[in-house]
């Protein structure tokens, strides 16, 4: 066991943030800490890291256990260069290496051999220090630095780059790189996937999956949690609950647990109602008074099951276009963007969107994705090429930096200033749907958290009535529940959607086409993120196989051998699009069935466990009811399995 926290309580004034939190991290265990924004996840991590006091409970950690803690958006502050900062992690090894060089010089000195005893001492000292240096990875030190820096997106940075010149996001990535090189027994990471592009995210996941220590991570990245963690600890209503498995398993277990508890509660309520009715009818009758009194005592002694709490309140909204656009929505041709005399960020960017399309724009950080969206919305002029919008297109734009919000406005004023014809009651109702109630609407925008600002921006976007949504990292700052609400709203949206996202779960659920931006243009792939990865892998394999046969032409040709709709005619495009949608529908139904099967199997297991309890199997009526429920669930499960087999064979 690396860390154990028992009964942790934290108060702000008299208001509890955490109450009786229990958490344990074992060796090599990967624990994901989840909960809505404001649940206290970051607070708990700070407490466990020793950076914040707490009001109750105990934390046990061995003195020998080393901990590496990365706070959210905690950029590395240093006067050193990138390479100097990374080398500082290995200070003891660098000192040992310097000593080894000195010993080598002394041993090579002919005068040293004249003193046999001194010479033997030098050799012995060199052997001991050399073994120590080797055992602690001294010979792999520089290789590890290069590998981690490359994986974290610093491969092209000169080693002598001053850290002070880096952006905030780059400093946070470098702070994470430094902690990874320290290789502590326990990593505690608060939103480590922020500021990472997809390539870096994938590298980090693979690195952490092979990490030799334990990991405790706060994240809203569902794809990351599914690939990495083996345990989920949820903080909800100030308390904690532990679930075995990854994020998807946790969702299934939580739902099954709620259904089971609700049925137990409802069943007991029926029993209580029957007993109370019996008491009321029979307490005054001489012949039945004793029986009624006995039932009353049973009621008084009964352990009442509390009604299980349902889901926390969540945002509720929809994007409804004021009118439909024309069939041809957007055409961009050979667009390039340059800054001054510098080489262009990208050039030859071309693609088209038709009404109802949903496309994701992806690419590494710094390639110019947000800049391209600015060209589409008219806030920046492209250096070359053309952007042509179709008829009756009404654009709604979501800016990840929230620059369109006035920090001096209150939440209420922010909506009212843009939609002055709406009544205050109507605006308050809309804001209530985005979880701003009561005095919340009088908060200054400048005082809002990132998640709150995101909800204000989404409320304004909803009121826009656009039929073309352009979204730049819409899931940033949103908690897991809000991301799911946003996904549902976008799935039901009847217009056209273009978005940038590093959220691979979101990409898989939303994208019907992936546009990959690179310096020389845009490559297009039909399907979602997983389809994109599969196609890229196929193309890379094909390029490797044919490189020997046609080294001069094959790579160039294969780099553009893509599933782009523009390559075929209109009918071919529509057919491909329809086929892809049908396949996506089939895949979604398969996923729904798999979730339902997992949930039913969990419910069946819980029921069978209940039926082994004496208070159940000794009560014929209760046992009969359990058997009916069990048979119904097994029949439902068989039906789901049959449907799944049919879809899986298509």
N, C-alpha and C positions, 0 to 999 in steps of 0.2 A: 504494500500500500504506500503510495506516494503522498497522498493528502487526504485528510478526513475533516469535514466541517460538520458540526452537530448543533442544531438548535440556534443557528445564527439569526439574530434579530438586529435590525437597524431602524432607528427612529429619526425623523427630522421634526424636531419639536415634539408634539404628541402624535404626529402622523406616522404610522408604521410604513416602511418601505419593504422591509423583509421581516417575516415572522416565522421563527422555527425552521429555518432552511437547513436541510440535510444534504450533503454532497460528498461523494468519495471518488477519488481517481486512483486506479490501480496501475501497476507497471504495464506499460505498452497499451493501456486503454485509451481510446479516443472518445471523449465525452463532448457532446454538443449541448450548449446552454441556450435554450430558446424561450421566447415570450414576446409579448407585444412591446412596442416602444414605451418606455417608462416603467416597465415591470420591475426593474432593479438588477438587470443582468450585469451591466457595467459596474454598478455599485458593489455587487457581490465579488466580482473579479478584483476590484481595488482592495476590498477587505481581505481577500485571500492572499493578495500580493503584499499585504502589510502597509498599504498606502492610505488606508482609511480605517478609522476606529469603528467599533461596533458595540452594541448595547447589551448583547446577551449571546450565550452559546460558547462553543469551544472549537478551536482549530488545532489539529494535531498534524505536525509535519516533522520528520526526522531532521536533525541538524545537518546531516550529510546530504540531504536532498537539495539539489540546486534547482532554482526556478528562473525561467525567463519569461518576463511579462511584457506584452506589447499592448499599450493602451490604444484606444480608438483615435485615429488621426494624429498619432504622436510622432511627429517628424523628428529626425535625428538632428540635434543642434551640435555642431562641431566646427572648429577652425581648421580641421585637418582636410586632406584630400580623401577621395574615396578609398584609394589603396591604403593609405596610412591608417584610416579608421578601421578597415577590415583587419589589417595586420595587428592592430592593438589588441584584438581578441586573443591573439597568440603570444602575448608578451612573455610569458614564462618560456615558451618554446624558442622565441627569438633570442632570449638571454642564454638559453642552453646552447643554441646554435653558435652564438658568438663565443661561448666558452669552449666549445668543441674546436672552433677554428684556432683559438689561442693554444689549446692543448696540442693540436696538430703541429703548430709552429714549434712549440717547445720540444715535442718528441722528435721533430726533424732536425733539431739543433744537435750537431755532433758532440757538443760539450755535455749534453744531457746524458749521453750513453756512457760517459766516463764515470758517472756516479750511478752504480748499478741499482742501489736501493731507491734512489730518487727516480730513476728511469722506470723501475717496476711500478712505483706509485703513480707516475704519470699514465702508464699504460692501463693500470687498473681503474684510475679515475676516468680515463677516456672511455673504457669499455662500459662502465656503469652509466655515465652520462649519455653515451651513444644508445644504449639499450633504453634508457628512460625517454630519450628523444624519439626513438622509433616507436615505442609502445604507445606514446601519446599522439602519434600521427604527424610528427614533425616533417617527415619526408613528403607527406601528402598535403601539407599546409597550403602551399601556393596553388596547387591543383584544386583544392576545395574552395579557395577564395574565387578563383576564376569560374568554377562551375556554378557556385551560388550567385555570383554577380551576373553571370550570363542568364541563368534561369530567372532571376528577378528583373531582367530587362536592362541591365547595365553593361551588356557585352560590348556595345559600340562606344561606350564612354571612355575617354582617355583616363588612365589610372590616376593622373595628377589633377583631375577635375576637383576644384574646391567644393566641399559640401555646401558652403554658404550660397553658391550660385544655383543650387537645385531648387525646383518648385516644391510646394508643400507635399504633393502626392509622391514625388520622387524621394523626398526625405523620409516619408513614412515607409516606402518600399525598402529604402536602405536600412532603416531601423529594423525591419523584419529580417533582412539579409544578415545583419549583425547578430541577431538573436539565434538565427539558424546556425551560424558558424560557431556560436558559443556552445551549442548542443547541450542544453541543461537537461536534467532528469525529467523535468516537467515544464512543458510549454503552456503558457496561458495567453491566449490570443483573443483580442477584442476586435471583431470585424476585420480580420486580416486580408479579406478579398477586396476591400475598398481600394480604389486606384489601380487595380490590376486589369490588364486586358486578358482576353481569353487564352492566349498562348502562355502568358505568365501564370494564370490561374491553373491551367492544366499541369504545368511544371510543378507548381507548389503542391497541388493535390498528390501527385506521384511522389514527391519528396517526403511529404508528411505521412503518407501511407507506409513508407519504408522506414520512418523515424524510429529510433531504438527506445526513446523515452515515452512518457505519457503525454497526452494532449488534452487540454480543456479549452474549448473554443466557443466564442459567441459569434453567431453568424445568422444572417437572413438569406444566405445563398443556399437554396434547397438542393441544387445539383451538387454543390460542394459537400453539404451535410450527408447526402445520400452516398456519395463516393467514399467519404472519409470516416464518419463516426460509427461507433458500435453501441453507443449508449446516448440516450437523450435525457436531459434533465430540464423539465419545463418549470418556469416560474410563472404562476398565475395567481392573482388575488393574494399576493405577498407570500405565497407558500410554494413548496417545491414538490414535484412528482417525478419519479425516475421510471424510464421505459427502456427495455432492452431492444436494440436494433437501430437502424438508421432513421432518417427523417420520415420516409414513406411508411415504414413499419410503425413508427410512433403515431402517425395520423390514424392508421387503422386501429391500433390498440386503444387509443384514447376514445375513438368513436364507439368501439365495441364495449369498452368499460362503462361509458355513459349509458348506453342502451341497457346493459345488464343491471346497473344500479337503478335506473329509472323503472325497470320492470319489477325489481325487488320492492321498490318504494310503492309502486302502484298496487302490487299484490298485497302488501301489508295494509295499505289504506283500505282496500276492499275488506280484509279480515277485520280491521278495526271498526269499520262501519257496521258490519254484520253483528259484531259483539256488542257494540253500543246500542244497536237497535234491539237486540235480545234483552239487554239489561233494562232498557226503558219499558219494554213490553211486559217484563216478568218480575220486576223488582217489587211491585205492589201486590202480587198474587201470593197468597200464603203457600200454595203448593209448589211454586217455582222460585220463591225468594232466595233460598240457599244457592240454587244454581246461578241465579242472577248475581248474587254477591260474589260467588266464585269467579264468574266472568269479569266482574268489576275489578277484583284483585289482580286477575291476570292482566287486565288492561293497564292497571297502575304499575305493575312490575315489568311490563313489556319494554324492551329496548326499541325505542322509536327510530326508524330509519328516516334520516333527513332527505328531503327531495334533493336530488343531485343538481348542482348549479349547471346551467347550460352554457353556451358559448358567451364570451364577452361581447358587448355591443360592438358592432363593426360598421364601417362606412357602407352606404347604400346609394348607388348612383348609376346612371346610364348615359351614354352618348347618343343623342338623337339628332340626326341632321334636319335642318330646317327645310331642305329640298335636296333632290338628287342632282349629282353632277352629270355631265355628258359622259359618253362611253369612254372616250380617250381623255385621261385625266392629266398625265404629265409625260413630257418627252424632254430628256436632256441629251445633248449631243456634244461630244468632244470637249467637255468642260475641263478647264484647268484653273488652278489657283496658285498664285505666287505672292510672296511678300517682298516688295522692293525689287532689288536686282538678284535676289537669291534664286536658286533653282526651285521649280514648282514643287509644292507639296505633293500634288498629283496632276496628271494630265489625261486626256482622252477618256474621261469618265462619261459613259453613255448608258442609259437604260430608259425603259418606258413603264408607265403604270396605267392600268385600265381600271374602270370602276369596279370596286369590290376586291381589288388586289390587297394582299397583306405581305409586305416585304420588309426584311430586316437588313440594315446596313451594318456590316461588321468590318473590323480591321484593327491593326495594332494601335496602341496609344500614340498620338502625335501624327498619324497619317493624314488627318484632315476630315474626319467624319462630321464633326460638329460644324466645321467650316463649310462643308458641302451643303448641309441643311440650311445654313445661313444664306447661301446662294439661292436656295430654293424659295426661302421666305422673303427674299429681297432686302435683307439687312446687310448683304455683302455682294459686290459685283464680281463675277468670275473674271479671271484674267483672259480667258479664251473660251470659246464654245457658246452654246445657247441653252436657255431654259425656257420651255414653252408649256404653258398651262392650257388645259382644255376649257370647254364651255361650262359655265355655272359652277366652277370649283370654288368652294368656300373653305379656306384653310384655318385650322386650329393648330397652334404651335405650343409645345411644352418644352421649356428651356431648363436644362438640368441645373444651371447656375441660379435659377430663380431671379434673374436680373430684371424681369418685368414686374416684380413686386415693389411697391413703394414702402420702404422701411418705416416711414413716418405715419403711415395709415394704420388704423386699427383693422382687425380682420373684417369687421362689418363695412368699414369705409372702403376697403380694398375692392370689394365686390360692388358696392353702391356707386363708387366713382366711375366704374366701367359700365354699369347697367343702372343708370339713375332713374329709369322709368319703373323699375320694380319696387313694389311696396316693401317696407322694412320687414313685415311679417313673412313675406315670401322669401326674402334673403335669409332671414333667421332659420326658416324651415330648411332651406338648401344647406346652410352651414351645419345645421343639426344632422343632416344626412352624412356630413363629412366629420362628425364627432366634435363639432364646436357648439357647445350648449351654454345657456346662461351667460355668465360674465366672460366666458372664453372669447366671445365675439368682440369684446372691448380690449383684448390684448393687442399691443403694438406688433406689427409684423417683425420689427427688429428684435423682439423678445422671443420669437417663436423658435422651436427646435427645427431641425432639418425635416423631420417627418411632418410637422405641422405646416411648414411652408409648402411642402409638396401637396398636402391636402387642399390648401388654399388655391394653389395653381390648378389643381385638378377641378376644383369647383368652378373656377373661371372658365376652364376649358369646356366643361359640361354646358355652361350657359351659352357658349359661343354658337352652338348649333351647327358646327362645321360638318362638311361631308368628306373632308380630307384632313386626317390627323397626322401631324408630323411630331414625333415624340423623341426627345433626346434623353436617354437613360431614365425612363419613367419610373423604374422600380427603385432607383437610388433613394435612400432615406425612408423607404416604406418598410414596415415590419411584414412578417410572413402573412398575417391575416389580410392586411391592406393590399398586398401583392395579389392575393387570390381574388379579392373583390375587383381590383383593376382588370385582371385577366378576364373575369366573367363579363364585365362591362364591354371590353374590347371585342370579345368573341361575339357578343350580340350586336356590335356596331355594324350598321348596314352601309357604311361608306368605305373609303379607301384608307389604308394605313401604311405609313412608312415610319420605321423606328430604329433607333440605335440602342443596343443593349449588350452588356457583358453578362447578363443573367441567363445562363444556358437553359435553366428550367423554363423561364419565360420564353426564350427563343424556341424551345421545343414545342411549347404549347401554342404559340401564336403564329410563328413564321410559316408561310406557304412558299416563300422564295427567299433565298439568301443572296445579298449583293456584297461581295467581298471587295473592298476598296484597297488598291495598292498603288504605288507611284506611277504605274503606267496605265491605269484605268480601273475598270470594274469587271470582275468575273461573276457570273450568275449561276446559281444552282437551284433547281426546283426542290422543294421540301423544307424541312426544318433543320435545326442545328445538327442533329444526329445524322440526317440524310447528307448534309454538307460534309461532315467529317468522313462518312463512308465513301462519298464520291471523290473527295480529295485523296483518300487512301488508294482508291482504285487508280486514279490518274497517276499518282506517284509510283505505284507498282508498275503500271504500264510503261511509264517513262524509263524506269530502271531496266525493264526487260528489253526495250527497244533501243536503248542508248547505244548499245554496241553495234546494232545494225545500221542506224542512221543518226550518227552523232551530230551532224550539222543541222538537220531539220527537225528531228523528232521532238526534242524538248520544247522548241518554240511552238510547234503545232499542238502538242499535248497541253501546253499551258493554257491554250484557249479552247480546248475540246470540252466544252461545258454544256450543261443542260439549260441553255438560255432560250427563253421563249422567242426572242428576236430572230433566232437562227431559222425558225420555220415559218410557214405561212400562218394566217390568222386562224384557219380551221384547225391546223395542227396544234397551235398554241392553246386554243380553247379545249381541244380534246385532251391534251396533256394536262391542262389545268383541272379539268373535270375528273380525269383519272386520279390525279394527285389528291384532289379533295376527297374522292371516294376512299382512297387508301388512308388518308388522314382520319376520315370518319371511322373506318374499320379499326385503325390502330387505337383511336380514342375509346371506342367501345370495348376493345380487348383490354385496355388499361382499366376501364370502369369495371369490367367483369372480374379482372384479377383483384382489384380492390374489394369488390363485393364478396368474392370467394374467400379472401383472407379474413374479412370481417366476420363472415358467417362461420368459418372454421373456428375463429376465436370464441364466438358466442356459443357454438356447440360444445367446445371444450369447457367453457365456464358452466354451462348447463349440466354437463356430465359430472363435473366436480361437485356442483350443488347437490346432485341426486345421490351422492355418496354420503352426505351428512345425515346423521341420525334423525334430526328434526324434520328432514324431508322424507327419507324412505320409510319412516315409521308413521307418517301421516298419509293415508291412502289418497285423500282428495288432492293434497299438494303434489304428491308423486304423480298422480294421473295428469294433472295440469302440466307438470314438467315434461312428461312423456309426449303429450300432445304438441307442446312447443318444439320439442326435440325432433319429432317426426316432420313437422312443418318445415323446420329449418333444413333438415336433410333433403326433403323433396325440393326445396328452393335451391339448395346447393347443387343437386343433381341437374336441375334445369340450367343453372348458370354454367356448369361444366359442359353440358351438351351444346349450348350456344357458343361457348368459348372454342370447343373443338371444331365446330363448323367454320367459324371465322378464321381460326388459326390455319385451317387447311386451304383456305381460298388463295 
